[in-house]
């Protein structure tokens, strides 16, 4: 009788990203992608209780027990996660997101870098919590920003949101705390689209009823409430900016002028994408070109 092969057992930290592309999550043979910071590995997680433990949290780190077998059969070489314990001391989850989470290159890395530049701790932590929610992360990085109008390609929502936030981050007349608020609003201004469309990009009933802006506000209520405890004015400003409502109120008051900046950056990103896609139907002013050099000949002078 052949001797049994002893498995290798490791304990390592990891962040469960989600199922591998095309995998059926209800199947016991589903492969799951786990980030270890700089690498992403596919694992089997046969235990329903372990899967539940990992999926009940946002995209955060767990300490996982991993079993590997050295076998000639390819299927037997897939490592298996047998247990997972939540790591409460982990404070840099965004940095563990793989760049291939978004089909557009470098969008994840640039977004993570921009969030890290938010100087206000409460606002930065709120932005991180939103982007690490599983119901956000499952769609934010991969879905189009629209069906036909702008950034209508996989990864378009994250690409467009990053463009808006980078535009706002570069505006020199903003004070530091205003820039923080605008960057967070730029990244999250279309967050309601994560729940506003089906997988086939048809609007949901909720989206048709209230629009993606108010839908996003309702889904982020707990995060905004928490922000209002730590920095009330930022919480109020984020509610105003994410609502998209810019008109004068009945009592004569008007929203913060930061809203006009966010809307302008949003429109500029849309225009630039439409110009790349269909320049004939989009007009934007061009830079001044130098005048052509004119050469005149004085016919009275001899050659």
N, C-alpha and C positions, 0 to 999 in steps of 0.2 A: 504493500500500500504506500502511495506517495506521501511524503511528509507535507503537512500543511504549512503554508507560508505565513509567517508572523507579520502582521501589519505594522506600519510605522504610524505612530500617534504623535501629533504635534498640537501645541496650543498657540494660537496666533490671533492678533486683532484683525478685524475686518468690518467692512460696511456692506451690507446686502443691498445691491443696486436694484436687482429685479431679475426676472427670467431672461434667459438667453433668447435671441431673436428667433421667432417662430416656434417657441416651446409652448406646450400646453400645460398651464400651471396646475391643472387638476390631475395630471398624470404623476405617478410616483417616480417616473424616469425623467421628469423635467430637470433641466440644467439651470442653475441659478448663478448669476454673475456676482462676484464679491470683490470689492476693491480693498487692496492692502496698502493703499497710499500711492505707490508708483506702479503697481501692477494690478491687473484684473484677471481672476481665475474663475473657471466654471466648476461648480460643485453639484453633487447630488445632495438633497436634503430629504431623505425618505421619511423622517419622523414628522407627522402633522403637528405635534406639539412644539417641536423646534422651529418649524416654519412659522407657526403662529407667534411664537416668541419674537422672532426676527421681524415679522411684518407688522406687529402691533406698535412698533416704534417708528419714528421718522427715520430718515437716512442718517443713522448715527452708528457709532462703533460698538461692536460686541466682541467679547473674547470667546473665540470659537475653538472647540476641539475638533481636529481634522484627522481622519483615518485614511491612509493610503496603502494600497497593495501593489507589490511589484509582480506584475503578471504579464504573460505574453499576450493575453486577450485584451484588446483595446478598451472594451467596455469596462473591464475590471480595473483599469488604471485611473478611472475618474475618481478623484478624492471625494470623501463623504464627510459632511458636517454632522456630528452626532450630538453636540450640545452647544449652547450659546448663552453667555451671560452678559447682560447690559453693562456697558462701561460708563458710569455716571460722571467720571472725571474727564471725559473727552471734550475738548474745547475747540477743535478745528475741523469740523466735519466737512465743510465745503471744499477744503483743500484735498479731500480724498475722492472727490467726484472725478471719474475718468473723462478725458476730453472727448472720447467717442460717444459720450452720452448724447451729444448733439451732432447731427449729420454735417454741420458746417464747422470746418476746422477752427480751432482756437477760441470758439465762442464761449465754451465752458471756462477755460483758463482765464480769458479776459474778464468774464463776468465775476469770477472768484476774486481776481485781483482788484477789480473796481469795488466790490463789496468791502474788501479789506481796507480800502482807503477811506471808508466812512469813519470819521473821527469820533462820533458820538457812540459810546458803547451801547446804550439802549436801542438806538435806531439800527445799528449794525447787527445786533443780536436778533432783532425782530425780522430784518430782511433775511438773515440766515435761516431763521425758523420757518419762514414762509417757503423759501426755495428748497428746504429739506423735507417739507411735507410730502408724503408719498403720493397723495392725490394731485399735488402740483408737479413733482419731479417726473411722474409717469407721462406727462403730456407737455409740460412747459418747454422742454428741450427739443422735442421732436415735431410738434404740430406746426402747421402754417399759421401765419398771422392773420390771413384772410383766405377766402375761397378764390377770389379772382383779383382783388383790387391791388394789394401790395404784399410783398414778401410771401407770395403764395407758393411756398415750397417747404418740404420737410425741414424743420429747424428754423422756419421763418419767424416764429413768435419770439424765440430767444434772441435771434439776430437783430430783429427790429427793436426789441426792448433794450438791448445793449447799445445800439446806435443812439437811441433817445437819451439814455443815461450818460453816454460819453459826451454827447453834445452839451448837456447840462453841466457836466463836470468841468468842461472847458470854458465856461462863461466867467470871465474874470471879475465882473462887478458884484457877484454874489458874496455875501459874508460866509464864513466857514460853515456855520450851522445851517444857513439856507442852502448851501451846496449839498450838504449831507441829505437834507430833506428832498431836494430835487433829484439827486442820484437814486435814492431809494424809490421815489415815486416813478422815475423813468423806468427802472427795472420792473416795477410791479403795476404800471398803469394799465396793462392789458391782462392782468392775472385772471380776471374773470372769464377769459376765453378758455381757460383750462376746464371749466364746467359748462361753457356755453354751447359746445358742439359735441355731436356724436362722433364716433370714429370715422364716419363717412363725411364729416364736416357739414352735417345738417344742424341748424339751430335747435337747441332743446326748448322745451316748453317754458322753462324758467327764463331763458335768455330772450325768448320772444315777448315775454310778459314785462320784464324789467330792464332788459339790456345787460350787456356783459359788465358794464361799470358797476352798477348797483349789485349785480350778482357777486362780483368779486368782493365788494365791501361787506356783504352779508357773510361770505365765507371766511373773511379775515377778521371777523368781529372780536374773537378772543385774543388774537395777536395785537390788535389795535387797543383793546382794553388794557392789556398788559403794558403796552408802550405808554399809554396815558398815565399809568401809575408812576413810571420811571421818569418820563419827560412829557408832561401834559400837552404843551404847545405842539410838539412834534406829532403826537397822536391826533390832535385836532387838525393840524395841517395835512397830515396824510389822508384823513377822511375826506377833506375838501378836495385834495388833488386827485385821489382815486375815484371820486364821484364823477369828475368830468363836468360838473355843473358850473358854468362860468357867468351866467346872467345875473343881473342885479336882483336882489331879493325883494319881497314885498315891502319890507320895512325900510327899504332904501339902502341897506348895506350891500357891499360887494365882497366877493371872495378875495383871498390873498392874490396879489399880482403874480406870485409864483405859478399859479395855475396857467396864466397866459404863456409863461415860459415853457411849461411842460407841453402844452398844446402846440406851441410853435415848433418845438423840437420833434414832436410826434409827426406833425405835418411835413417837416423837412425830411425826415427819414422816409416817409411814404413817397414824397416827390422824387427823391433820389433813386429809390427802387424802381418806380414807374419809369423814370428817365432811362435807366439801364435796360429795362425790359422793352419799352416802346417809346423811344425818344420823339417820334413824330407827333404823338398825342400829349406830350408833356412839355411845358415850357418853363425853363429856369434861366435867369440871367447868366451870361457868360462873362468871364474876365476880359478886361480890356486887352486887345491885341496891339502890339507895336505897329505903327504905320509902316507901310512898305517903303523901302529905300528908293528914292528917285534919283536917277542919274541924268544930269542935263549936259548937253554938249554946247560949248561956245564956238559957233561956227566961224567967228571972226579971228580966232587964234589958230595959227598954223599947227598942223599935226607934227 
